[in-house]
């Protein structure tokens, strides 16, 4: 496991980290940074993403709040 070998800085224990916490980190930082870099590489390309939940919102509402229920399609 990466945490046991010191490859990650997140304090993982034997119970792991909840999915809402992990998704929150990616949505708040990772996705936005990727979009920023793409915009810098090609300023003429327009990439628009709206209503990506922030880390705090995922913690408050849970991940399921933001997922589409396939039975409602």
C-alpha positions as a printed Julia matrix, in Angstrom:
73×3 Matrix{Float64}:
   0.0    0.0     0.0
   1.31   3.43   -0.93
   0.56   4.94    2.49
   2.57   2.23    4.25
   5.55   3.04    2.03
   5.33   6.8     2.57
   4.29   7.65   -1.01
   1.27   9.71    0.02
   0.9   12.6     2.43
  -2.75  11.95    3.28
  -3.08  10.21    6.66
  -4.59   6.87    5.62
  -5.33   4.26    8.23
  -6.76   0.75    8.0
 -10.29   2.11    7.47
  -9.25   4.22    4.47
 -10.77   7.54    3.49
 -14.47   8.0     2.59
 -15.26   8.33   -1.13
 -16.81  11.8    -0.64
 -13.52  12.97    0.87
 -11.46  11.61   -2.04
 -13.84  12.93   -4.71
 -13.94  16.28   -2.94
 -10.18  16.61   -3.17
 -10.22  15.84   -6.87
 -13.13  18.1    -7.73
 -11.88  21.03   -5.69
  -8.3   20.93   -6.87
  -7.41  18.42   -9.53
 -10.16  18.95  -12.08
  -9.9   22.72  -11.87
  -6.13  22.65  -12.28
  -6.37  20.42  -15.36
  -8.84  22.84  -16.93
  -6.61  25.8   -16.06
  -3.61  24.13  -17.7
  -5.59  23.28  -20.84
  -6.72  26.9   -21.1
  -3.13  28.1   -20.74
  -1.9   25.69  -23.41
  -4.58  26.72  -25.91
  -6.1   30.11  -25.01
  -8.39  29.91  -28.04
 -10.09  26.76  -26.81
 -12.99  27.4   -24.49
 -13.62  24.83  -21.8
 -16.59  25.52  -19.6
 -17.5   23.42  -16.59
 -20.21  24.54  -14.25
 -21.5   23.47  -10.89
 -18.67  21.14   -9.93
 -19.27  20.52   -6.22
 -16.6   21.82   -3.88
 -14.96  19.7    -1.21
 -17.07  21.28    1.54
 -20.3   20.65   -0.39
 -19.46  16.98   -0.87
 -18.77  16.65    2.84
 -22.07  18.31    3.72
 -24.32  16.64    1.13
 -22.58  13.34    0.38
 -21.53  12.1    -3.05
 -24.92  10.57   -3.91
 -26.52  14.01   -3.87
 -24.64  14.86   -7.07
 -25.08  11.6    -8.98
 -27.81  10.94  -11.51
 -30.22   8.16  -10.65
 -30.38   5.98  -13.79
 -34.01   5.08  -13.0
 -34.92   8.73  -13.6
 -33.57   8.86  -17.16
